[in-house]
Amino acid sequence: MTRKICVVTGTRAEYGLLRWLMQGIKDNPSLELQIIATGMHLSPEFGLTYREIEKEGFTIDRKVEMLMSSDTPIGITKSMGLGMIGFADALDGLKPDLLVVLGDRFEILSAVSAALVARIPVAHIHGGERTEGAIDESIRHSLTKMSHLHFTASEEYKRRVIQLGENPQNVFLVGGLGVDVIKKLKLLEKPALEDFLRFQFGVKNLLVTFHPAALEKVPAENQMAELLAALSELKDTGIIFTMPNADTGGRKLINMVNEFVKQHSNACVHFSLGQLAYFSCVQFVDGVVGNSSSGLLEVPSFKKGTVNIGDRQKGRLKAKSVINCLPSRLEIIDAMKKLYSFEFQSSLREVKNPYGEGGASEKILEVLKNISFDHLIQKSFFDLPHVA
């Protein structure tokens, strides 16, 4: 009898990381792939990116509408409630043997909460990580406690999942899924990428992604103003923006980026580049700027520098290619000067990505094929050995 493996995805970036695992499940005769699309995938405002999933040959079994047009704390909370209602119906109809989720977003919290009550075991990818400047930190650890199989990106993160009371036999070190994507994609050549972007690269080029960080003391729009002020001082530099996520305060940042692009001919913006165009950009830019996890998890594999702004990624493992700075104009300018310095650029040749060398999708697939699901639901808290 085939095992029904249900994958939940709420954003284009998340789908890009899950894509090759989904393909492996689909191609395996002992497994049956189910897909639930939700969140930003179903929003016209964010590009209706569920269509990209279908274009790549996947069938979406259920669509859970949950994203409200408000990005206030009240709006996000109501979206989570709508999500739980929708996931309750979707899971009751699909009756999967296992739910697979990745990361730390509020859409995934709704999905896993519904699965917990429905007694459906959950496999969680990229648990144990720290991002102290965002509510993602609390959501991620909550997902760990509601999940039954864990696939971590580093030894440190594996230890942290076990520290949270999870049985070591169900915690697997597999590495980062983003590294897999880089290894498998055939990246675009510069002319094809410029056609896609409708933008010509400059003498220098930066890729910029800045998301709201709900727990930071300085409001997200103030931080974005500082970043844009720093970027406006750059000379002979092409600036490619990708838009913020649908998090609290995200729409204010979107409006600020759009206004900046209108006033600066050296800048362009795209709501959703997708993995192919995004990583193709990384290979041609001089570095990435902002507070996206990709600057830490994947960009080091390209031997490119990252200017990491603020506390959104505080606590995550960082390669030596990451330059941390405060969300102030002068700090960001100094960080970008360091990015372009001869000494720093020379050091990038020796950079190693702490999230591994690839193969995570295959490792996860092997576990999903072979591990018994029979006794996953009833968990015992795993106590660490007492240290006197």
Phi, psi and omega in degrees: 000132181286149177269131179271112182252116183257122180255130178255134176220136183240348180221158179296319180298317180295317177299320179302324178287326183275346193306315185282331172294317178300319179296319179296320177295315181300321185278346185273125184293341181270358182235148175241121182276130169240144182231130170245122176258140183209186171057227185297335178303329188259005185263122174302326180299329182252018168096008179047055189286355173301333179298328178292325176297315181292324179298332182270014170094008180265150174257125176273119185279326178215145172243123181253103177285124181213344188277114177279165181282357179259138175247024173283164176305322178295317181297317179296318180297318178295324176299319179297321178295317177299322180298316180298321177297314181293320180291327176302314179292316183297315181290326177295324180284320185276327181048059180289158174277336181205140175256132179248126180225160180230136165087227203203018184270161184294331177299320182288327176299319178297316182296314184288327176299317178294321179294324180301313181291327180279001179061041175255121179296151186235136170253124185248129181252139179070039172277171176081000183271159181244132173218084195287348182268005184220158177293346177307325181303309182292321179297316182300314181291327176296318178299322177302315183289340179263000183254169189236332172238143186227131179238109188254161185266348180206165178297320178300317180290326175299315179299323182291322177297317177295321177301330178283002174101014181270143182296123181305332180293342181251014179243121189237126174277115183237344185092180184275135178293331180298326178296323176303314182301315180300319182293327188268335185282143168264104189288155182287145169287160186301316179300319179293322179293317178297323176297316180297316182284340190055049187203136178263131178296147178268190175298317173241157183210142178227147174252125190239127174222121181227116181258154173294142177242102194296336186263357180284149184290322182277127181305147185302321182292330176292319178295317179297321178300319178295318179297313182295324177297320178294317181294328182293342180272354182287143178248143176053039184232122173280137183238120180249115179265140160249149190280155176295161175286172179277059179256176181303122179085002185296325184292328175298319180293322178301315180297322180293319178295315179301318180294320178298315182296323177299327185265354183228112183290345180272010184234151174219164181220144176224133178295315185217101178288328190080161186298318184297308182291323181298307181290332173296321175298315183303323183291338184254344179276168179277340179176174177245150184228138176141216180219027179282147178297334181300328179298339180257322188276324188241322186302324178303334179294340178269000184060038178244154182275156178231126169265108185259114190259129172078199189256003186303324180255015182299128179105342180285150172300138183229135173286168179289354178276358183262127177251116180271143176208159176285158181278060176231150185305312184293319178296319180293319178298315179298320180295320179290327174297318178297318179306319184270358181292149181299317182299314182292315181298324178293326183289340185295336180299333184263004185289138174240139180281120181291354181261018169098187185243012179107172178098004183296318182301316181294322180294318178296317181300318179299319179293315181298328180286325195249336184284147177282135177267358193300321187238027182286324188299315181275105182257146170251140178292127181268112179275134175290152177302139181289133177249120184288000000 
